[in-house]
């Protein structure tokens, strides 16, 4: 179960940045509850597919090469170092993309599509999912040990929705403040998690 617990912090990397900002926009959109649930459905599907693909690839490498696990160690570390650099270089990009303006008038179909594509194709999410899948495979643990990472990823992505349910109409003033803070500071959280995971991979 070591891998199961070790990869959980990587769920933060999956959502910190444009992902949580998108979730916050949807939580303040028209039809916020339906849009948020649709978005989380897309997140769950994309994250499960992505981490499963990389788990299977990692298992294949470990199974076919005598020293496959050593190769996987270096692949994991290389991916993490790349992600640390990527997050640092982009740390000042706090303005949300223009397409996020459409989210105020989103519908469930758009929300689920954005959740799916955002968590499947974002470079940070691809690398995070690759790291998790490869790490679980490297540990020789079963696929279902990736599911804790998937569930926590969905839970973090759902935080704005949870705030909406808890606070009702008051969330309309609280969520934009959370969105602004996350936009400005999510890179620090990401870097801390990534450095922790690098240490785990090295030692």
Secondary structure as the mmCIF struct_conf table of DSSP 4:
data_model
#
loop_
_struct_conf.conf_type_id
_struct_conf.id
_struct_conf.beg_label_comp_id
_struct_conf.beg_label_asym_id
_struct_conf.beg_label_seq_id
_struct_conf.end_label_comp_id
_struct_conf.end_label_asym_id
_struct_conf.end_label_seq_id
HELX_RH_AL_P HELX_RH_AL_P1 UNK A 2 UNK A 6
HELX_RH_3T_P HELX_RH_3T_P1 UNK A 7 UNK A 9
HELX_RH_AL_P HELX_RH_AL_P2 UNK A 10 UNK A 15
TURN_TY1_P TURN_TY1_P1 UNK A 16 UNK A 17
HELX_RH_AL_P HELX_RH_AL_P3 UNK A 18 UNK A 27
TURN_TY1_P TURN_TY1_P2 UNK A 28 UNK A 28
BEND BEND1 UNK A 29 UNK A 29
TURN_TY1_P TURN_TY1_P3 UNK A 30 UNK A 31
HELX_RH_AL_P HELX_RH_AL_P4 UNK A 32 UNK A 64
BEND BEND2 UNK A 65 UNK A 65
TURN_TY1_P TURN_TY1_P4 UNK A 66 UNK A 67
HELX_RH_AL_P HELX_RH_AL_P5 UNK A 68 UNK A 89
TURN_TY1_P TURN_TY1_P5 UNK A 90 UNK A 92
BEND BEND3 UNK A 95 UNK A 95
HELX_LH_PP_P HELX_LH_PP_P1 UNK A 96 UNK A 97
HELX_RH_3T_P HELX_RH_3T_P2 UNK A 98 UNK A 105
HELX_RH_AL_P HELX_RH_AL_P6 UNK A 108 UNK A 121
HELX_RH_AL_P HELX_RH_AL_P7 UNK A 123 UNK A 138
TURN_TY1_P TURN_TY1_P6 UNK A 139 UNK A 140
HELX_RH_3T_P HELX_RH_3T_P3 UNK A 143 UNK A 146
HELX_RH_AL_P HELX_RH_AL_P8 UNK A 147 UNK A 157
TURN_TY1_P TURN_TY1_P7 UNK A 158 UNK A 158
HELX_RH_AL_P HELX_RH_AL_P9 UNK A 159 UNK A 167
HELX_RH_3T_P HELX_RH_3T_P4 UNK A 168 UNK A 170
HELX_RH_AL_P HELX_RH_AL_P10 UNK A 171 UNK A 202
#
